[in-house]
């Protein structure tokens, strides 16, 4: 019988899950709406019924030994989700404790970017690395930091908020959902590149296939495909996005001296349109002692089921300590 971990990725709309063995192979997987029911208790009741039914199909070959959860605003130390703006469960939600009452196995929870970093270390491109950073480029910008082989959680479990470091210290930058101005994720994220597109369109009369698209309808994938078709506005948007990220990552290197920085998420599909400016502006702004030493790489996890793999990797790592 094979030991498996239940990896759970909680998103604002859907929650994905999978039963993964130590090699990252999924024996069964699925998803459920995160918005089912009015409370977290309603969600967990529906989630348990769905997952239990799925597990019964593999229980002759698998033994569940733990659960790993990646969630927005997930705190590893407390096992709670704390005031996540994209979830309908308000306040501090003791999700690890609640899951344990259902499944009767150890539960480990962290934020989604930290889970991605652990997944990179166990299943991805950082298998033989001790010092690296994972930057997740989704609706916002998250980051997971690994130093000497251990994830950095900080004093209260909230370390690694690179997306909320400031790129505009004069206080006139873009307004962020956190209430401040100039946070990195307002420029470097799926939402950030949309804002950049509309700024470029307003300041230019150049033709762009994106000019007739409303803000609500525009997606980062549309910007990526436009850039690959040679759209100047889209290409300029990635150039600007890459410059902002590259400059900011130079600060990250000064703090941490990582071997590599992995970029993870939908914007990575833009390939060289994103990576070329990031690498150029990172190298240009590095201290001399770091030049030529830091690699900028796409995630080695690919784009399929990666968040679930990262969550499962968290549990494997903690159970093997």
C-alpha positions, 0 to 999 in steps of 0.5 A: 500500500502506498502512502499519499498526501492530500494536497489542497489549493484553496482559491477564491473561486475553486478549490483543487485537490489531489492525492499525491505520492512521494514522487508527486504522482497523483492517484486521484484529483478533483475540484470543488467550488470554494463558494459552496455554502455560506460559511467555512463549515458549509464548505468543509462539509461539502469538501469532505463528502467530495474528497471522501468519495474520491478516496474510496476509489483508491483506498485499496492501494493508498493510505492517507498520512497527511494533508498539505494546504496552500491558501491565500493569507495562510499562516504556517505557525497558526494553521489559520487563514487570516483575513484573506480578501478574496475569500468569503470567510472573514476574520481568522479561520482555523482551517488546519484544525477544522480539517483535522477533525474531518480527516484525523491526520496531521494538517500543514497549511501555508500561503500559496506562494510558500507552497509553490516554493516547497513544491519547487524544492521537492518536485521542480527545478530547485531539487539541489538548491539550498537558497532560492526565491519563487515569485508567483505571478497571478492576480497578485504577486507572491513569493516564497523564500528558501534559505539554507534549505528551509522556507523563511516564515519570519517571526509571525509566519508572514515573511516573504511579502515581496508583492507588497514592497514598494516600487514608488517611495514618493507615495504617488504609485498605483493604489494597491488592494492593501490600501497603500500606493506603489506596491510591486504587485500593482505593476507586476501581476496579471492585474498589474500588466492590465493597468500598464496596457491601459496606461500605454494605450492612453499615452499612445496613438499606436495601433493595438489589437487590445485598444478595443477591449474593455478592462474587465474583459482584458486578460493577461493571456490576451496580452501574451498572445498579442505580444507573440503576434507582434503587437507593440503595446503588448510588447512594451507592456512586458518590457515595462513589467520586466524592468520593474520586476528586474530592478526590484529583484536586484534588491532581493538578491542584495538581501538574500544572495539566492542561487536562482529566482524562479518565476511561476504563474500565468505571466510566465507563458509570455516566455522571452517577452517577460524573461529577457527584460527581467534578466537584463534589468536585474543584471544591470542593477545588481551589486558587482559582487552578485553579477553573473551569479543569479539565474532567473528561471521558469518554474520546473513544475510546469503549469498543471496542478502545480499548486496542489503539488506544492501543498502536498510537498509541504506536508511531505517535507514536514512529516519527514523532518 
